[in-house]
C-alpha cells in the first residue's frame, strides 16, 4: 500500500520539487479518551464568536456537547469514518500552525496530502488571527480510492492563523489511511541531527518508560543521533528492569551519564555539553524525566528548526498530566518591570480543549511570541550553545527563563511551536515557593534581575521581594523567610558562589528548613494536639480577601499589629484552626496565633506557630539585606554581568562536573 509520503514523492518527481513531510496527522490510542479532543474534533460548530460587553470583548466558551468516538481510531495514522459522519482535524495536534511557519521560516507553500479509501469530501479551512474560519477548498473523492493533494500558500498569516481539514463520509464508510503536511525542500537541504538530553533523579521507572517510547518511533529514530540520560540519583537507571530492552530499541543511541545531584540546571548543562562535544548533533532537546511525550511533537520541533531562517530555540507546550486535555500555558513571558514570569499576553492559563477546541477558541488563532520556553521540552541548536554557553549554574528555577533571555540578548529567537507538547504534573498540585525551593526561587530571581533588568535597580522587583517576605511572616511561614534571606546573603557574596555551592547547597537548605515547625509535615493529624480556639473569629466570620487596595493595606496593618501581641498560652499548646492549603493565605493566617495547615500536595499538615521574637528578627534581617542589595545594585549587577560568560562556559561546568562525581547508592542496596 502506498503511503502519503510515496504519493508526495511521486508528485515531486513529476514537478521537480522535493517535498519534505514536516507534520503528520496522528491519533492517540483508542483507549486514551481523555486526549482525544487534542487530535480529533467531533463538534460540528465552526467557532464560538466573540461577544461584546461594553468596551470589553468577552469570548464565550463551548460546552463540549459533541460525542467522542474513540472507536473510529484504527491506528496511529488511520481513522475509520462511518457513512454520513463528519469530523474535523482542526485540533491542537493535527491543524497546521501556518503563522509560525510564515513568521520564522522562508517557506511560503505547504502541501496537504490526504490518502483515503471511500467516497468522502475533504474540506480545507484556514483561520485568521481573530479566529474566523474561511473555507479554502472542497474535494470529493468518489468511490475509488484516491489521494487528495492541495497546495496552499503561506502568505497572509502575519498575526496568526492555521490550516486544517474536515473529513465527511457520504453513503459508505471511509478509511483515512494517512494524511500529512509537507513543504518544499530548498536546494542543498540537509536535515539536522537531534540529541535528546534527559535529566533524572530517582525516577528510573519513568525514565525507562520514556526511553521505550522514543525507541518505538521509526520516524524519530531517522533524525535521532543520541539520547543522553544524566542520572543524578541513587536509584540508578542502569539497574531498572527494562533498561536493556529500551536501549536495544534505540539501536545503540543511548548514553548514560552518572553524576551527583546538581539539579535540573546541572543535569541539562551536562546534556548540552555532551551534545556539543560529540559534534554530530545539530540540536539538543532538553526533556524532563517525568513527562508523558508525544513523539511526533519532538520530530516536529526538529523539522521546524531545520527550516528557520537562523538558529532558533524551539519549545513545546505543557499539558496537565492529570487533566490531559488541559494546557498549562500557550506561551511564556517575562514581565520585565517586576521581573517575574508567567503566561504570555493574549493567552489564558489552564485552557481545556475538551470544553473549547482549537476551532472554537478565537484567541488561540493569534500567534503568540514568547520570551522563553520551559525545559520540560525545549530544543536548542548546538550552534547557540557554542555561542552563548550552557545553563546558568543555579540548581533549579529560572535556568530556562534566563536562557531564553540570554539567547534573545544575542539575537536568537525562542518559538513555542503548537503541535509539539508533553504531559507534565501541573504547578497547581504544589506550592514550591514555601518549601526548600524557596531559596532557589529567591536567589535565582535576583540573579536574573541583576543580569538583565532594563530598569534602574530592578524596577519593582526589590519592592515585591520585601512584600513576599512580609506575607510569609504574616502567615507564620518562618522557614520560607529564613531560606529567602539566606538566598539574599548569597547574592550579596557575588557570583563565585554559584558553581562553588551547587552540589552542597541543597543539603544546607534542607537542614535549615528542618529547624522550623512550619516545615515539619506529619501525614496523620492525630500527631498534633486537638484544634481549640479560645477567642472566636470576629462576628463569627472567617477572614476574606480584600476587594480594594485600601482594604488590603488595612489588612496588612491589622495583621502586622497582631504580630506584636504576646502569643496566648492556649495557642502554644493547641492549634487554633485547621486551614486547607487553598485557604492558607496571609490575610487569613495573619489573624491566627497557630494553625494546622495542610500541605499543598495533600500528603499531610504542619503546625504553624506565631513567634514574636523570630518574626521580629527575620523582619529586621529582611529590611537590612534588601537595603544592602538596593544600595549596591549597580556594583552587583556589573559583577554578575561580567562573570556570566565564565560561569556558563564549558570550562567552568567541566570543573564542576569533575568535582561532583556520581551519587553513591545506599549501603543496603535498597531504593529510598
N, C-alpha and C positions, 0 to 999 in steps of 0.2 A: 504494500500500500504506500502510495506516495505521501510524503508529508508536505506541510505548507512551505517548509524550507526548500524542498526539492522543486516545488512549483515556482517559488520566487527565483531560485537559481536558473531555472529553465527560461523564465521570462527575462531575467537579467542577461542571459546569453544572447537572446534574440535582440535585445535593445542596446547591448553594450554597456549596461550599468550593472555593477555588482551591489546587491542589496544585503545589508547586514541586519540580522534579526537582533533587536535590542529590547523587546518587550513581548513576552509570550503570554497568551491568555491561559490562565491556570485556575484550578479548582481545588478546594480542600478535600480531605477525606469525607465521605458521605456522612459519617457519624459525628463529624465536627460541626454540629448545627449552630453553635454559638458564633462561629466565624463566617458562616455562610453569607451574611449581608456584605462582607468585605469583598466578596467575589462575584455574587450574582444578586441582582435586584429583581424581585418578583412583583414589585409595585408598579402599577400602570401610570401613576401620576408622573408628570414630567418634572415638575419642580413646585416648591412652595413659594408663592410670590411674596415680595416684601410688602408689608402693610405700614402705612404712615400713621403715626400717632403724634399729632402736634409737630414739633420740629425734629423729633427723633424718628429714626427708622427702626421698626421692630420686625424681626424675622419670625414668622410663625414656624412651629415645629410639627413635622409629620407625626402621625400617630402610629405608624408602623403596622397598619392593618393588613398588609399583604401576607398571604400564606407562604411559608417557606417550603421548598420541595427538595430536600437533600437527596431524595431518591432519583432525581434527574441526573445526578453526577455519576458518570461512568468510570472515569479515572482522572488522573492528574490533568490531562489536556482535553478530555472529551465530556460532552453533555448530551443527553438524550431528551428531546423535547416532544411531548405528546402532541397530537393533532390539535389545532386551534389554540394552542398555548403561545404565550409571548413572554420573553424575559429580556432584561437589559443587562448589558455588560458595562454599563456606566457606573462602575464601582471603584472603590479605592485601589484594588489590585489590578483591575482589568481595563480601566479607562487609560488613555494615553495623555500624560501631562504636557501638552504641546507648548504651553507658555514657558515652561522651564527649559525646553529644548531651544526655543527661539531666543531666550534671554542669554543662554550660556554656551551655545554652540553655533556653528556656521550652517547647520543642517536646515534646509528650507523645504524639504519634501519628506513625507512619511507615507509608507505604503501599508495598507491593511490587506491581509490575505486571510480569507475565511474558507476552510475546507469543509464542505457539507455533503451529506447524503440525504436526499429527500427534497420535497417541494417546500421551499421556505423563502422568506423575504428577509434580506439584511438591510436594515435602515441605519445609516451613519449620521451621527449628530456631532455638532460642535457647540461649545458654550462660549459665552463672553465672560469678561471679568465680573459682570454683575450677576452672573448665574443664569441668564436666559439661554434657552436651548434652541438651536436652529437646525432644521433637517438639511443635510448636505446631499445625500443621495439615497436611493431606494432601489434594490436589485432583487428580482425574483429568480430563483434558480431553475424552477421547473422540476419535473420528476427525476431527471437524470442527475447523477452525482457530478457536481462541478464546483470548482473553486470560485469565490468572488474576490476579485482583486480591485482595490480602489486606491488611487494615488491622491494624496491630499496635501495642500500647501500649508506650510508653517510660516505664515506671513502676517497675520493680524491678531497675534496673541500678546501684544505688548504689555498689558497689565494682568493678563490671566486668561484662562480658558483651557478646555480639554477636548479631545475627540473620544468618541465611544461608538459602539453599535448595539442595536437591539436585534433580536432574532425572533421571528414569528413563523410558526409552523402552519401549514394550510391543511389539506384534507388527510394527511397521514403523518406518522411520526417522523421526526427529523433527527439525524445524528450530526452534531457538531464534532467533527474529528479533531480539529485543532484550529487555532487562529493565532495570528501574531502580527506585530508591528515591526517594520523594518525601515532602514534609512540607507541612502546611497553611501557607499564607501568612497572616501577621497582617494586620489592617486597615491600610491605608496603607503596605504594604510597598514599599520601593524598593531594588532590588539595588544593591550598591556597584560602583564602577568601580575597576579594577585597573591599576596601573602595575607593570611588571617592570623591576628595575634589575640590570643585569649589569655586573660589573667584569672587565675583561680586560687581560692583559699578555702580548703576543706569542703569542697563541693565536687569530689571526684565523680559522683554518680551523674550530676548534671552535665559535667564536662564530657564524660564518655558518651552520654546520650547525644549531645550536640555534635561530637565528632562523628558519630554514626550517621547523623542526618546529613552532614557535609559529604560523606562518602557515598551517599545514595543518589546524588545529583550528577549525572554524566555531563550535562551542560556546564555546570560549575567546575567540575574537575578539568574541563578543557582549558580553563584560564587559571586554575589554581596552581600556584607554584609550591606553596608550603603552608602548613598550619603550625604556628608556634604557640605552644602552651607553656606559659610561665607559671609554674606551680610554686606557690608561696606558703603552703600549708604543711601540716604534719600528717594529714591523711592523703597519701600520695596517689596521684592519678595512675602512676605506673603499676600500682597494686590493685586497682579497681577491676572487678570482673567485667569482661567485655572489651577491655582496652586493646587486646591483641586483635580482635575481630575488627574494631573500629580503625586501628592502624592499617590493617590489611586492606580495608575498603578504600582508604586514602592512597593506597598504592605507593608507599614509601615517602609520602609528603609530610608526615608528622614528625615534629621536633619537640621533645620535652625538655624544658629548661627548669631547673630547680634552684631556688634562692630563698633567702629569708623574707619575711613578710615586710615589704616596702610599700604596701598599699596599692591602690589602683594606679597611681602615677608611676610607682616603681616598676610594677608589672608591665604596664603598657610601654614605658620607656624601654624596657628590656626587649619587648616585641619590636618596637621601632628600630632599635639598634641592630637586632639580629637580621631584620629585613633589609636594612640599609647596607650592612656589611656583607650580606650574601650577594648583593649586586645583581641579582637576577629578577628582582621584583620591581614593577613599575609603581605598585600601590601596596600599602599595608592597611588592612581593615582591623580596627580595634573593636572587639566584641566581648561583651560581658559573658561570664560563665553560666549565669543562672537565667538565661533567656530561653524562650522558645522561638525558633527562627523560621522565616520563610526564605528558603534558599534561593528562590527566583529573585527576591529582593536584593540579595547580595550580588548576584550576577548583574542585575540592572544597574546597580551603583557603579560597578566596574566598567560596564559598557557605556554608561553615560559619561564617565570620566574619560573614556577613550576619545570622545568627540568634543570635549570642552575646548574653548579657544586657547586657554592656558591652564597650567596645573590648578586643579580645583579640589577642595575638600568636599566630599560627597557623603552626607549622612542620611540616616534613616529615621523614621518616626518610631515612637514607642507606644504600643498598645498595652492595656491593662491585662495582666496575666489572669486575673480573677473575673473580670468582666470583659470578655475577649473581643467584643465589638466596640469597646470604648477606647478612644485615643487620648493619651495624656495631653499633648500639645501639638499643634500643627506647625509650630516654629518657635525657636528660642531666641530671645533678645536680651540685651543688657541695657538697663536704664542708667545712663552714664552719670546723671546728676546725683542719683542715690547710690550708684554702683551696686546694683542688685540685678539678679537675673530672673527671668520668668517668661511667660508667653509673649509671642510677638504681637505687634499691633494688628488689629482687624482679625484676630482669631479668638476662638473660645476654647477654654480648657474642658477636658473630660467630655468630648463630643461622642455621642453614642450613634454609630452608623445604623444600628438596628431601629432606632427611632426616626432618624432622618438621614437617608443615604446621600451619596455624593450628588446625585441629580436634584435632590430636594433640599440642598444646603447652599444657598446662594453665596455666602461669604467664603466658602471653600474654593470657589472658582477664581478668586483673585489670587494671583501669585504672591507667595509670602517669601520675602527676603529675610535672611536670618543673620545673626551675629556669630553664632557658633552652633555646633551640634553635639548633643550628649554622647559620651563614649560608651553607651550601651551598644551602639552600632555606628561606626564612623570610618570612612575610607579616606586615607591621607596619601597623596602621591609621595613617593620617596624623594623626589626632587625637592619638594617643600621641606621635608625633614632635613635634608642636607643643607638647605639654606637657612632655616630658622631655628634648628635644634630640636631636641627631644622634649619630653614633657617637663613641666615645672616640678621640682622635687618637693612636693607638698603632701605626700602620702595619699590623701583623698580630698575631695571637694575643690572646686574651682579650677582643677587642672584642665578639664575640657573647655571651660569658659575662657580661661586665659589663653589657651592655644588658638582658639578662633580669633580672639582679639589680636594676638601676636601675628597670626597669619595675615589678617587684614592690614596691619601696620606695615607689612612687607608687600602689600599689593595682591594678596591671594584671597579668593572668594570662598565662602562656605555656602553650599547648597544643601538644603534638606529635601530630598527627592521623593515625591509621592510615589507610592507603589513599592517602596523599599522600607521595610519595618521589621521589628521584632516585638515579642510579647515579654513584658518585664513586670515584676512586682511594683505596684504604684507607690508613689511617695505618700499617698493618703493613709497607707497602712502603718505609718510610723511617724515619729517626730524626732528626727535626729539632731535637732537644734538644742535639745536638753539632755542628751546622753553624752557619751565620751566624744562624740563627733563635734560637740560644741566648740572644742578647742580649734579644730580644723576649719570649721565654718568661719570663726572669728579671725584667726590668723591669716588664712588664705584670702579672705575678702580684703583685708587691709593690705596685704602684699600686692594683690591685683590692682587695687586702687592707687597705691603708690606708684606702680609701674605705668598705669595708663590713664588715670583720670585727667580729663582736659580742663577741670575746674580747679580754681585756687583752693588748696588744702582739701581736696577731695569733695568739694561741693557739700551736699547734705549728709554724706556717709558718716563722718565722725559724730554728728549730732544723733543720727539714728543708732549708732553703736552705743552711745550713752543711754538712749531710750530703751534699748533692748536689755541692758544691764538693769535698768530701773524696773522693767516689767518682771524680770526674773526674780529680783529681790522682793517685789510685792507679792510674788507667787510662792515665796519660800523655796525657790529653786537655787539654793546656795551653791550646789555643786557645779551647775552650769556657769554661774558667775565666776567662781574660782578658776575654772578652766579658761574662760574667756579672758580673764586678767592675766593668766599665765601666757596666753597667746600674745597679748599686747607686750608683755615683757620680752618675749622672744622677738617680736617685730622690732622693738627698740634696740635689741642686741645686734641687728644688722643681718644681711643675707647669708653670712657664713654658716649660720645655724641650720639652714635648710637641709643641706646634704649631711652635715655632721650628726643631726639628731633623727634623721628619717627612719632609721632602724630601731631606735630606742625610745622615741617619744611616746609611742602608744602605751608601753608598759608604765611609764611615768604618769600618763594621763589616767589610766585605769586605777593606779594606786591612789592617786589624789582623789578621784571620784568616790572610791570605796570608803572614804572617811566621812561621808555625808549621809545623813538619814534619808534625804530625798532621793538618793541614788540606790538605796538598798531595796530591791524588789523581792517580795515574797509571793509565791504562787498561791498561797492559801490565806484567806482573810482571817482564819482563826489564829494565825500567828500574831495578830495585833490585838490590843485591848478593844473592848466594845466601844462603838461610837456613842458619845454622850455630849450633849450640848447644854450648857448651863443657861446661857443667855439666848433666847430665841432670836431669829432674824427680825430686822426692823419691819413692823407691820405684817409679819408672817410671810414676807415675800423674799424670794431668792434674788440676789443682785442680778441686774440685767445690763447688757452693754449700753454704752452711751449712744445717744442718737444725734449728738452735735458736738462740735469741738469744745464749746464752753462746758458742756456736761462731762466730757471726757476729762478736761482739766480739773473739774470739781472732784471726779472720782479719784484722780491721781492724788489730789490734795488730801482728801479724807483717808485714802489708803496709806499715804505717807505718814499722816498723823497717827494712824492706828499702829504703825510700826514702832512708834516711840513709846507706846504704853507698855507697862510690865506685862509679861505673859502670865495669865491666870494659872494657878496650880492644876485646876481641872483639865486644862488643855495640854498640860505636860504629861499627865497620867493617862488621858484618853483623847483620841481624835474627836474633833467636834462634828465632822461630817465625812461622808464618803462621796467624793466627786468623780464623776466619769471623766475619762480622758478628753472627750469632746467639749466638756464644760470647764476644763481646768485652765481658765483664762485669768489674767491678772486682776480684772475687775471683780471677780468672784473670790479668788483665793486671798486677795488683799484684805477681805473683811473677816477672815478666819484667823485663829491662833494656831490651829493644827488641823490637818485633814489627811485622810487616806485618799490617794489619787491613783486611779487605775492607769497602768502603763498603756502607751498608745497602741501597742500590738496586742493588748488584751490578755497577756500571759500572767499578770499579777498586779500588785499595787505596792506603793511605797508610802511612808508616813512623812508628810511634810510638817515640820515644826518651826514655828516662828522663834527666831533667836535674835534678840535686840542687839547684843554685842557683836555678833557675827555680821549681821546686816549693816551695822554702822561701820565696821572695819572694811567690809567689801565695798561699801559705797564710797568711802574716803579713798581707797586704793583706785577705784574706777575713775574718780574725778582726777586724781593725780596723774595716772597713766594717760588718760585722754588729753590732759593739759600738756604733758611732755610730748606726746605724739603730735599734737597740733602745733606746738612751738617749734618742733624740729622737723616739721613736714618736708620742707624743701631739701634739707640735708639728707633725710632718709630716702626721699624719692630719688635723688641723684645716686645714692649708694646702690639701691636696688636696680635702678635702670642701667647703671654702669656694669653691674655684676651679672645681669640677665644672660648675655651671650655665654658667659663662662659656666654658670650653674645649670644651664640647659644643654651644654655641649656634650658630645660623645665622650670626650676625655674625662669630664667630671663624673658622668654616670658610670663609666668603666671603673673608676676608682671606688665608687660607692658599691657597685656590684661585687668587686673583689673583696671589700671589707665585710660584706653581708652574705655569707655562704648559705647553703640550704638549711632549712629548719630541720631539727633532729626529731624523729618520731618518738612518741612516749616510750619509756623503757619497757613497759608491759606489752607493747606492740598493739595495744587496743586503740581504737579510734575514740577521740574525745568529742 
